[in-house]
Amino acid sequence: MTLDRAYHPVVSRGVLLFGSSSDDTVYALDARTGKVLWTYTTSGPIRFAPTVSGESVFVVSDDGCLYSLSLRAGKLN
């Protein structure tokens, strides 16, 4: 199964989020300006779109972990 042909972006509360399977990093950009707000690097590729609930971003990585990050700061919840 080929999963890595394109990033899967999500926009919530003015923040554009996507994960990268090439550098194992979640990116949060200002949806209006494109400025990087924060990044968070995991220990494995991120192949699926992040999920947002309230002020939390959930990201699953090939390292076998589910991460819960703050939407505004990118810190672990």
Wavefront OBJ file of the C-alpha trace (Angstrom):
o trace
v 0.000 0.000 0.000
v 1.415 3.384 -0.996
v 0.672 6.043 1.604
v 3.372 8.644 1.085
v 2.525 10.301 -2.241
v 1.128 13.486 -0.654
v 0.771 15.168 2.707
v -2.691 15.209 4.274
v -3.336 18.711 5.640
v -5.918 19.668 8.242
v -6.997 23.219 9.127
v -8.434 24.105 12.518
v -8.777 27.499 14.216
v -6.498 29.150 11.686
v -3.747 26.537 12.002
v -2.785 24.305 9.057
v -1.351 20.967 10.231
v 0.350 18.135 8.393
v 2.755 15.312 9.152
v 5.766 14.267 7.118
v 6.951 10.725 6.496
v 10.286 12.020 5.173
v 11.443 13.762 8.363
v 9.037 12.308 10.991
v 7.769 15.789 11.881
v 4.365 17.400 12.458
v 4.169 20.962 11.133
v 1.785 23.692 12.279
v 1.549 26.762 10.029
v -0.489 29.925 10.257
v -3.176 29.201 7.644
v -3.296 32.830 6.559
v 0.426 33.667 6.294
v 2.102 30.264 5.950
v 4.488 31.076 8.824
v 5.656 28.020 10.778
v 4.138 28.208 14.262
v 5.735 25.051 15.641
v 7.065 21.603 14.755
v 7.178 18.349 16.689
v 9.416 15.437 15.663
v 8.495 11.833 16.471
v 10.644 8.704 16.241
v 9.010 7.431 13.056
v 7.239 8.503 9.868
v 3.865 10.226 10.086
v 1.732 8.831 7.292
v -1.789 10.016 8.124
v -3.479 13.355 8.718
v -3.501 14.751 12.239
v -6.842 14.886 14.046
v -7.949 17.927 16.038
v -10.332 17.930 18.987
v -10.729 21.169 20.886
v -7.234 22.487 21.589
v -5.523 19.095 21.110
v -3.869 17.645 18.006
v -3.600 13.863 17.799
v -0.891 12.349 15.609
v 0.010 8.703 15.083
v 3.531 7.728 14.067
v 5.174 4.572 12.760
v 7.074 4.484 16.067
v 3.878 2.950 17.494
v 2.861 5.987 19.534
v -0.171 8.240 19.525
v 0.816 11.808 20.384
v -1.462 14.417 21.939
v -0.116 17.912 21.296
v -1.296 21.391 22.152
v -2.779 23.070 19.051
v -1.263 26.460 19.943
v 2.170 25.453 21.282
v 2.928 21.977 19.909
v 3.833 20.668 23.372
v 2.853 17.220 24.631
v -0.436 17.224 26.558
l 1 2 3 4 5 6 7 8 9 10 11 12 13 14 15 16 17 18 19 20 21 22 23 24 25 26 27 28 29 30 31 32 33 34 35 36 37 38 39 40 41 42 43 44 45 46 47 48 49 50 51 52 53 54 55 56 57 58 59 60 61 62 63 64 65 66 67 68 69 70 71 72 73 74 75 76 77
